[in-house]
Amino acid sequence: MGIKGAVVKIYTVYNRSDYDAPWQMIGQQRRSGSGCIISGKRIFTNAHVIEDQTFIQIKRAGEAKKSLP
């Protein structure tokens, strides 16, 4: 696998707590970002891409379908 094969797009659904009322959630929202497969099933990405996530899907460069990590 070359560099291109190691690059992935990360799609997440997240639900953040309301800071004024921490017992309540703001509601589900979507976010995406990029990452890189570093070894086996481990992916290196920035923290803001996956913080507060409740669901993650990954898509490799050049592939049409998303998959679960």
KEMI-808727 format. One record per atom (N, C-alpha, C, O, CB): residue in one letter; x, y, z. Coordinates in pm, whole numbers, plus 32768, in hexadecimal, padded with zeros to 4 digits. Each point is the difference from the previous one (the first is absolute). Glycine has a CB too. Layout:
<recs>
aXYZ...
</recs>
This chain:
<recs>
m80567F8B8000m7FAA80758000m805A807C8000m8056800F8057m7EEF7F758024g80A680D27F24g804D807A7FFAg7FC1806E8054g7FA17FE8804Bg80AC7FD87ED1i7FE780B780D7i7FCC8072804Bi7F6D80177FE0i7FB08017805Bi813480507FA6k7EF97F937F81k7F7580177FD7k7FA17F9A803Ek7F9080238026k80C3803F7F04g7FD77F2380E1g7FAE7F968039g7FEF800B8097g7FA67FC38038g80A67FAE7F11a800980DD80F8a7FFA800F8092a7FA78075802Aa7FDD800B8075a81087F927F9Av7EF880BA7F94v7FAE80758021v7F6D7FD98007v7FCD7FBB7FA8v80DB80DD7FE9v7F147F9680D9v7F727FE28010v7FB28080801Fv803680608036v80027EB8801Bk7F4980E67F8Ck7FA2806A8026k7FAF7FC78073k7FD07F8F7FF8k802480D77F1Bi7FFC7FE68157i7FBA7FD38077i7F7E804E800Di8000807B8000i80DA7F498073y7EB87FF47F97y7F7B803C8010y7FCE7FDD808By7FFF7F8A8025y7FCE80687EE1t800A80708149t7FD07FE58087t7F7A80438019t7FDE80667FC3t810E7F85808Bv7ECA7FDA800Dv7F89803D8039v802480198092v80327FA78044v7F277FE57F1Ay808F80EC80D2y8024801E808Ay7F8D80478047y7FA680377FC1y814C7FD87FFEn7F157FED80C5n7F9A803D8053n804780428075n80347FBB8058n7F1C7F9A7F64r80B3812D8046r8049804C8064r7FA3802A8072r7F8B801D7FE9r811580357F65s7F957FB2812Bs7FB480318073s7FEE80977FF8s805580477FCCs80027EFB80C0d7F3A80EC7FA9d7FE5808F800Bd804E8033807Ad7FE97FD0806Fd7F2E801B7F24y81428074805By80548030806Fy7FB0804C806Ay802980048074y809580087EECd7ED38030807Ad7FAB80468061d7FA87F9F804Fd7FDA801E8071d802780AA7EF8a7FE07EC6805Da7FAF7F988041a803F7F797FDEa7FCF7FBA7FA7a7F5A80D4804Cp81447F4A8052p804C7F8A7FDAp7FB47F7C8004p802F7F9D7FC8p809380DC808Cw7ECC7F837FEAw7FAD7F878002w7FB17FF07F7Ew7FBF7F9A7FECw80318079810Eq801480517EB0q7FBA7FFA7F7Fq80657FFB7F8Eq806E80358009q7ECE80498059m809A7F437F33m80537FF97F88m7FCC80667F9Am7F88801B7FFCm80AD7EEF802Ei8023812D7F85i7FDA80647F9Di7FB47FC17F8Ci7FA4803D7FC9i8124804B8076g7F5C7F007F9Cg7FC17FBB7F8Fg80697FCC7FA1g807080337FFBg7EC5805E801Bq80A87F0A7F9Dq805F7FC37FA6q8026805C7F8Dq7FAB80457FC7q7FF77EDD8075q80DE80DE7FA5q8035804C7F90q80677FA87FB9q802C7F9B8036q7FAD8144803Fr804B7F487F12r80617FB27FB1r808180507FEEr8001807B8001r7F437F107F87r812880298069r8083803D7FEBr80517F9F7FA9r7FE77F888002r801180F780DDs80667FB57ED7s805B7FAA7FB4s808C803A8007s80148077801Bs7F317F417F4Ag811B7FF38081g808B802A8001g80547F957FBDg7FCA7F9F7FCAg801480E68109s80A37F8C7F2Fs80587FA07FBFs80557FB98068s800E802E8072s7FF7805E7EBDg80337F0580A7g80587FB38056g805E7FAC7FACg7FFA80027F85g7F587FFA8130c81047FBB7F8Fc80637FAC7FBCc800A7F7C804Bc800F7FFF807Ac807280CD7F32i7F787EC5800Bi80127F7C803Ei80937FF28022i8056800D7FA9i7EE77F8E7FD6i80E0804B8100i808C7FF98029i802F7F71801Bi80767FE27FEEi7F7081008073s7FC07EC67FC9s80287F77801Bs7F837FAE801Ds7FAE80278053s813380248006g7F117F447F64g7F8C7FAB8018g7F7E804C7FEEg7FE580357F94g80A47F448109k7F27808C7FCBk7F8080477FFBk80068085804Bk7F988033802Ak7FF27EF27FC3r80ED81128026r800D80818046r800780727F9Br80417FF67F98r80367F988127i7F4480DE7F63i7FFB80757FA8i802D807A804Fi7FD480178071i7F6F7F847F07f811580B3804Cf8033807B803Cf7FAF80757FCAf7FF780127F86f80F37F8B8092t7EDA80B28041t7FB180747FD7t80078069806Et803A7FE8806At7F2C7F887F0Bn806081048073n7FFA80698065n7F8F7FE68062n7F9B7FC27FDBn80C480E27F81a7FAF7F89811Fa7F9D7FE88069a7F79803F7FDFa7F987FC78020a812180308086h7F46807F7F1Ah7F8080437FE5h7FA97FB27F9Eh7F8780177FF9h80EA80C38034v7FCA7ECB7F86v7FB37FB07FA1v7FAA7F998049v7F907FE57FD4v8125803B7F7Fi7F7D7FA8811Ai7FB77F948043i7FCE8021808Ci7FC57FAA8042i80C67FBD7F3Ae7F89811480B4e7FD180208088e7F687FF98006e7FBA80297FA3e810F806A8082d7F057F3A8049d7F717FF3801Bd7FB77FA97F9Bd7F8680097FF5d808380D78072q803D7ECC7F50q7FC17FAF7F97q7FAA7F92803Bq801D7FCB806Bq80A380667EFFt7ED67FAD804Et7FAB7F908023t7FFF7F977F91t7FD67F8E8017t7F9D810B8076f80BA7F8A7EFAf80027FA57F8Ff806E802B7FA0f800D80777FE2f7EFB7F5A8036i81467FCF7FB9i806F801E7FA4i7FF77FA67F85i7FE37F89800Ci80B080BF80B5q7F877FF37EC9q80117FB47F85q807F80327FBCq80268074800Dq7EDF7F697FD9i813B7FC87FD2i807F801D7FBDi7FF07FE37F6Bi7FBE7FA07FDAi80C7802B80F8k7FBA80887EDAk80047FE67F70k808F80147FD1k803A806C8011k7ED47FDE7FD0r812A7F4E7FE3r8088800B7FC9r7FFE80517F7Fr7F9A80057FBBr80A47F1E80ADa8030811A7F77a800C804C7F85a7FE77FA57F89a803A7F947FF7a806981088076g7F087F8F7F38g7FE37FB57F88g7F907F99800Eg7FD77FC57F9Dg8113805D8028e7EE37FC780B3e7F927FA28013e7F7C804B8005e7FFB8073802Be809D7EF08050a7EFD805B7F59a7F7D80407FF9a7FB17FF28082a7FB080588021a80517F7C7EEBk80137FBF813Ek7FAE7FE48075k804980228082k807A7FF3800Ak7F127F5A7F75k802680DF80E4k803480148087k7FF87F7C8049k7FAC7FAC7FE1k800D81488023s809F7EF9805Es7FFE7F878051s801580248092s802A806F8021s802C7F097F1El7F8D802B8118l801A8013808Fl80927FE4801Al803C7FAA7FBFl7ED88016807Ep812880888021p808E7FE9801Dp801B7F79803Dp80737FDF801Ep7FA681138000
</recs>
